[in-house]
């Protein structure tokens, strides 16, 4: 049996990280998992990245294999015996193709929507510029960064490690049942961010519960180069 469901490349990942009250996240918390804290705080991340060379069970997806994804996620953990599994929960995931959104919702039980998106990525002698745009309610939103060109290692204990080193996805099926899946990739290299720009209508994208983020600056903005990634087909319900 083939265990790898969704091999792809994730590249040029931008994560804008906002401190939020744990109470704001509890309605979205799947049963059986707990909120994960970094330095006594809980976070949501507005994420933009490129999905490339996407396939299903190693079969390429013609015309739909490369696209932008924008999502809002938060961080959780689950104990299985003595093993701590650290993962993420998605509030919403945005892609440009209705077929991709339908397939992801059907197979993952996630919360995908399809709206127009675009990207701009360029590199010069000492900088890299990455911008993701998405259109909702007839208005373009964006997340953009200007970074150092070179990559560097993540340092232990830093916010970059906390944000990126979560390798499970958790989905709320109902109030009593949750689903777990595994995401596989190496430890990522990161880039220093020189400056950034964010324009996001959080209310339109993610609902009234997160509307306050439109008036809040992120506590950090981090960027990873990315790598090949695979998602295991096996799902665990608990």
C-alpha atoms as one frame of an Amber mdcrd trajectory, in Angstrom:
protein
   0.000   0.000   0.000   1.284   3.479  -0.905   1.529   5.592   2.235   2.575
   8.880   0.618  -0.563  10.702  -0.441   0.576  14.175  -1.455   4.235  14.657
  -2.430   5.104  18.226  -3.431   7.536  21.073  -2.892   6.736  23.869  -0.478
   8.836  26.939  -1.239   9.250  30.528  -0.035   7.186  30.206   3.122   6.213
  33.436   4.900   4.825  33.163   8.443   3.458  36.281  10.171   2.932  35.274
  13.801   0.448  36.977  16.125   0.073  36.447  19.865  -3.567  35.702  20.694
  -5.476  34.753  23.795  -5.876  30.990  24.325  -9.603  31.677  24.748  -9.786
  32.844  21.119  -8.496  29.461  19.919 -10.421  27.077  22.163 -13.574  26.970
  19.952 -11.380  25.662  17.111  -9.430  23.153  19.220  -9.990  19.527  18.163
 -10.867  17.052  20.896  -7.846  15.249  22.342  -5.220  17.922  21.654  -3.946
  20.832  23.747  -2.719  24.272  22.799   1.042  24.535  22.331   2.700  27.546
  23.977   5.904  29.401  23.152   7.261  31.421  26.078   3.840  31.324  27.772
   1.998  32.609  24.672  -0.229  31.076  22.028   0.064  32.117  18.389  -1.762
  32.140  15.101   0.217  32.426  11.877  -0.847  34.023   8.618   1.013  31.902
   6.073   1.803  32.301   2.387   3.818  29.841   0.318   4.199  28.139  -3.047
   2.922  24.619  -3.669   4.981  23.135  -6.545   5.307  19.800  -8.353   2.209
  18.533  -6.590   1.028  14.997  -7.243  -1.413  12.454  -5.821   0.149   9.107
  -4.937   3.143  10.145  -7.096   0.919  10.853 -10.113   1.454  14.460 -11.318
  -1.581  16.761 -11.421  -1.639  18.395 -14.894  -2.123  22.190 -14.884  -2.934
  22.272 -11.149   0.426  21.247  -9.695   1.758  24.740  -8.933  -0.180  27.351
  -6.970  -0.097  29.752  -4.036  -1.607  28.833  -0.693  -2.528  31.271   2.041
  -3.712  29.964   5.414  -4.296  30.816   9.034  -3.158  28.215  11.547  -2.396
  27.701  15.229  -0.254  25.305  17.233  -1.182  22.263  19.299   0.265  19.105
  20.802  -0.993  15.631  21.568   0.421  12.979  23.863   0.407   9.403  22.581
   1.740   7.369  25.462   5.037   9.048  26.310   5.436  10.546  22.813   4.607
  14.223  22.359   3.268  15.006  18.878   3.365  18.670  17.925   1.089  19.833
  15.153  -1.092  22.553  13.663  -4.785  23.241  13.230  -5.966  25.251  10.230
  -8.662  27.895  10.577  -8.837  28.219   6.795  -6.720  27.434   3.732  -6.954
  29.384   0.496  -5.945  28.198  -2.991  -6.779  29.471  -6.492  -8.339  26.283
  -7.906 -11.819  25.029  -7.026 -10.824  21.462  -7.893  -7.921  21.542  -5.425
 -10.142  23.015  -2.687 -12.861  20.418  -3.293 -10.385  17.523  -3.215  -8.681
  18.761  -0.048 -11.985  19.269   1.748 -13.221  15.851   0.667 -10.097  13.890
   1.623  -8.732  15.971   4.528 -11.975  17.263   6.044 -10.224  20.640   6.160
 -11.536  24.168   5.447 -10.330  25.148   1.970 -11.756  27.925  -0.184 -10.856
  28.909  -3.750 -10.345  32.596  -4.603  -8.004  34.442  -7.000  -4.343  34.455
  -5.950  -1.036  35.534  -7.442   2.617  35.793  -6.482   5.738  37.812  -7.174
   9.169  36.392  -6.300  12.476  37.968  -7.305  16.127  37.923  -6.251  18.920
  40.447  -6.734  22.522  40.531  -5.520  21.753  40.596  -1.798  17.966  40.398
  -1.325  14.965  38.246  -2.055  11.449  39.660  -2.386   8.388  37.463  -1.956
   4.779  38.602  -2.217   1.510  36.695  -2.162  -1.789  38.359  -3.104  -5.343
  37.084  -2.769  -8.654  38.691  -3.710 -11.721  38.642  -1.483 -14.772  40.915
  -1.606 -13.342  42.463  -4.780 -10.237  43.703  -2.925  -6.670  42.458  -3.131
  -4.932  41.498   0.122  -1.234  40.661   0.455   1.632  39.443   2.581   5.120
  40.430   1.405   8.700  40.340   2.651  12.140  41.566   1.698  14.780  39.140
   3.017  18.481  38.480   2.961  19.417  36.376  -0.051  21.369  33.726   1.866
  19.895  30.974   4.040  20.912  30.208   7.605  20.265  27.485  10.157  17.413
  27.790  12.627  18.678  28.320  16.148  17.336  26.073  18.939  14.719  27.665
  21.153  13.917  30.545  18.809  10.447  31.418  17.502  11.434  30.060  14.064
  11.953  26.601  15.530   8.654  26.690  17.392   6.682  27.769  14.322   8.256
  25.423  11.785   8.892  22.293  13.863   5.304  21.001  13.955   4.910  17.852
  11.870   1.287  16.808  12.386  -2.028  18.175  11.168  -5.130  17.938  13.339
  -8.691  18.297  12.118 -11.846  18.733  14.162 -14.358  16.199  12.785 -16.967
  16.967  15.445 -17.020  17.863  19.150 -15.909  14.343  20.135 -13.784  13.113
  17.207 -10.536  14.402  15.699  -8.215  13.292  12.913  -4.406  13.247  12.757
  -2.099  13.087   9.738   1.680  13.297   9.400   3.661  15.818   7.329   7.256
  14.950   6.420  10.053  17.369   5.558  13.610  18.114   6.708  14.463  20.892
   9.148  14.208  24.046   7.075  16.715  26.783   6.437  15.521  30.326   7.166
  16.200  33.828   5.902  16.574  37.089   7.832  13.657  39.416   7.143  14.623
  43.019   6.379  11.086  44.377   6.176   7.563  43.224   5.493   4.094  44.408
   4.455   0.735  42.867   5.380  -2.719  43.916   4.240  -5.339  41.363   5.256
  -9.072  41.712   5.857  -9.099  39.110   8.618 -12.847  39.438   9.167 -13.655
  38.668   5.535 -11.120  35.847   5.373 -11.437  34.201   8.776 -14.562  35.539
  10.439 -15.485  37.820  13.313 -13.385  35.823  15.815 -10.190  36.995  14.102
 -11.265  40.448  12.910  -9.120  42.081  15.626  -5.956  40.922  13.834  -6.551
  43.534  11.114  -5.465  46.159  13.650  -2.638  44.155  15.229   0.984  44.033
  14.121   2.603  40.585  14.052   5.028  39.752  16.844   7.383  38.183  14.300
   7.618  37.567  10.564   9.799  34.653   9.509  10.693  33.048   6.193  11.803
  29.526   5.280  13.317  28.382   2.003  11.224  25.188   1.991  11.849  21.711
   0.603  10.222  18.582  -0.732   7.263  17.639   1.473   5.006  14.628   1.700
   1.750  14.023   3.529   0.968  10.521   4.749  -2.225   8.943   3.467  -2.833
   7.222   6.807  -5.261   9.100   9.068  -5.725   8.394  12.768  -9.092   9.146
  14.343  -9.272   9.567  18.091
